[in-house]
């Protein structure tokens, strides 16, 4: 991390911490839950070396960025305006956005809502789906009913925060290692296919998940220590508030009822639990392409779980550089 420049900028009324490398056209990396700018530690130096200004940031509510208290501060409109504010603060007119997990919708929706500012975009794990047929939380209640679904568990303020914050190292370790390639293989052997085991709606998030005795090959004690240090600063309220704001998004963002216009890419792992929300015999390209006007490629990485760019950094970096070359 010694070659990374850290900078605080004002964006959309809050302070945001940036981690930056390189000079050239601007590429902004948006992280997901429960993560940090650090999730792109393998991408920043490679993209910078290829002639770009590579910027990862702490999403509002995370790390050293500001952490508004109210749920309404975590709408997708605010998240996308944060990205536009980063572009402005760095003196650029346009940028490419790249995201993973919740950072995927942030990157994609920033593009969809700001076609003049975002020239191209791509994501890992979560593709562009448009607005959706109904508010997300209402949909999940219909689908899961009496079964546990983590996004519904996160809705009651303070409950999930208490569970995670009671032992941050253990909570984060379990979260990361149950949904990576190794964890998902273990889950599938036990007949489980989702992010968490099937259980009733009164269960907790961590209940029933595996506690591995060792680290996977993509993730070290030092990595865990850094993530823990960031959540010791931020807590989990802001990150959980993103889930709580989803119905507001549906009512605010009718403009998302369209196809994504900009050139785009999508990368996922064959063992990413997000894939198991969708039952389909189609290839990943055929499944998501109707939502894009210019999807340049969609790749599935064999044996990779949810933490795409951390589990398979070399493969992901090659694909990102291929995409940047195509759209430059």
ChimeraX attribute file (.defattr): number of C-alpha atoms within 10 A of each C-alpha:
attribute: neighborCount
match mode: 1-to-1
recipient: residues
	/A:1	9
	/A:2	4
	/A:3	10
	/A:4	16
	/A:5	12
	/A:6	14
	/A:7	11
	/A:8	15
	/A:9	16
	/A:10	16
	/A:11	17
	/A:12	16
	/A:13	11
	/A:14	14
	/A:15	17
	/A:16	26
	/A:17	22
	/A:18	23
	/A:19	22
	/A:20	22
	/A:21	22
	/A:22	21
	/A:23	14
	/A:24	12
	/A:25	17
	/A:26	23
	/A:27	25
	/A:28	23
	/A:29	29
	/A:30	28
	/A:31	26
	/A:32	21
	/A:33	17
	/A:34	17
	/A:35	25
	/A:36	22
	/A:37	24
	/A:38	21
	/A:39	23
	/A:40	23
	/A:41	17
	/A:42	16
	/A:43	23
	/A:44	26
	/A:45	19
	/A:46	19
	/A:47	22
	/A:48	20
	/A:49	13
	/A:50	15
	/A:51	14
	/A:52	19
	/A:53	20
	/A:54	28
	/A:55	26
	/A:56	26
	/A:57	28
	/A:58	24
	/A:59	30
	/A:60	24
	/A:61	25
	/A:62	29
	/A:63	25
	/A:64	20
	/A:65	21
	/A:66	19
	/A:67	22
	/A:68	15
	/A:69	12
	/A:70	11
	/A:71	18
	/A:72	17
	/A:73	18
	/A:74	26
	/A:75	22
	/A:76	23
	/A:77	18
	/A:78	18
	/A:79	22
	/A:80	21
	/A:81	19
	/A:82	23
	/A:83	26
	/A:84	22
	/A:85	18
	/A:86	23
	/A:87	21
	/A:88	16
	/A:89	13
	/A:90	10
	/A:91	10
	/A:92	13
	/A:93	13
	/A:94	19
	/A:95	22
	/A:96	25
	/A:97	27
	/A:98	26
	/A:99	27
	/A:100	30
	/A:101	22
	/A:102	23
	/A:103	24
	/A:104	26
	/A:105	26
	/A:106	29
	/A:107	28
	/A:108	28
	/A:109	26
	/A:110	24
	/A:111	27
	/A:112	25
	/A:113	17
	/A:114	15
	/A:115	15
	/A:116	12
	/A:117	18
	/A:118	25
	/A:119	18
	/A:120	25
	/A:121	31
	/A:122	31
	/A:123	29
	/A:124	26
	/A:125	25
	/A:126	22
	/A:127	26
	/A:128	23
	/A:129	19
	/A:130	20
	/A:131	19
	/A:132	12
	/A:133	9
	/A:134	11
	/A:135	15
	/A:136	19
	/A:137	19
	/A:138	12
	/A:139	14
	/A:140	14
	/A:141	15
	/A:142	10
	/A:143	11
	/A:144	13
	/A:145	12
	/A:146	12
	/A:147	15
	/A:148	20
	/A:149	25
	/A:150	18
	/A:151	16
	/A:152	17
	/A:153	18
	/A:154	21
	/A:155	17
	/A:156	12
	/A:157	14
	/A:158	12
	/A:159	13
	/A:160	19
	/A:161	17
	/A:162	13
	/A:163	15
	/A:164	19
	/A:165	17
	/A:166	10
	/A:167	11
	/A:168	20
	/A:169	18
	/A:170	15
	/A:171	17
	/A:172	20
	/A:173	19
	/A:174	17
	/A:175	21
	/A:176	19
	/A:177	24
	/A:178	26
	/A:179	26
	/A:180	26
	/A:181	25
	/A:182	16
	/A:183	24
	/A:184	26
	/A:185	19
	/A:186	16
	/A:187	20
	/A:188	12
	/A:189	10
	/A:190	10
	/A:191	11
	/A:192	14
	/A:193	22
	/A:194	20
	/A:195	23
	/A:196	23
	/A:197	20
	/A:198	15
	/A:199	15
	/A:200	13
	/A:201	16
	/A:202	11
	/A:203	15
	/A:204	18
	/A:205	23
	/A:206	20
	/A:207	10
	/A:208	12
	/A:209	17
	/A:210	16
	/A:211	15
	/A:212	12
	/A:213	6
	/A:214	9
	/A:215	13
	/A:216	15
	/A:217	8
	/A:218	15
	/A:219	14
	/A:220	11
	/A:221	12
	/A:222	9
	/A:223	13
	/A:224	17
	/A:225	14
	/A:226	13
	/A:227	22
	/A:228	22
	/A:229	14
	/A:230	18
	/A:231	23
	/A:232	15
	/A:233	13
	/A:234	19
	/A:235	20
	/A:236	23
	/A:237	23
	/A:238	23
	/A:239	24
	/A:240	24
	/A:241	23
	/A:242	23
	/A:243	22
	/A:244	22
	/A:245	20
	/A:246	21
	/A:247	16
	/A:248	18
	/A:249	21
	/A:250	21
	/A:251	11
	/A:252	13
	/A:253	16
	/A:254	12
	/A:255	12
	/A:256	18
	/A:257	15
	/A:258	14
	/A:259	17
	/A:260	25
	/A:261	17
	/A:262	23
	/A:263	20
	/A:264	27
	/A:265	23
	/A:266	28
	/A:267	25
	/A:268	28
	/A:269	25
	/A:270	21
	/A:271	26
	/A:272	28
	/A:273	22
	/A:274	19
	/A:275	19
	/A:276	13
	/A:277	11
	/A:278	9
	/A:279	7
	/A:280	10
	/A:281	8
	/A:282	9
	/A:283	12
	/A:284	19
	/A:285	17
	/A:286	10
	/A:287	13
	/A:288	16
	/A:289	21
	/A:290	14
	/A:291	17
	/A:292	20
	/A:293	14
	/A:294	16
	/A:295	20
	/A:296	17
	/A:297	16
	/A:298	21
	/A:299	17
	/A:300	18
	/A:301	17
	/A:302	13
	/A:303	16
	/A:304	23
	/A:305	29
	/A:306	29
	/A:307	25
	/A:308	25
	/A:309	25
	/A:310	20
	/A:311	21
	/A:312	18
	/A:313	17
	/A:314	14
	/A:315	13
	/A:316	21
	/A:317	17
	/A:318	14
	/A:319	18
	/A:320	21
	/A:321	15
	/A:322	11
	/A:323	19
	/A:324	19
	/A:325	10
	/A:326	10
	/A:327	15
	/A:328	9
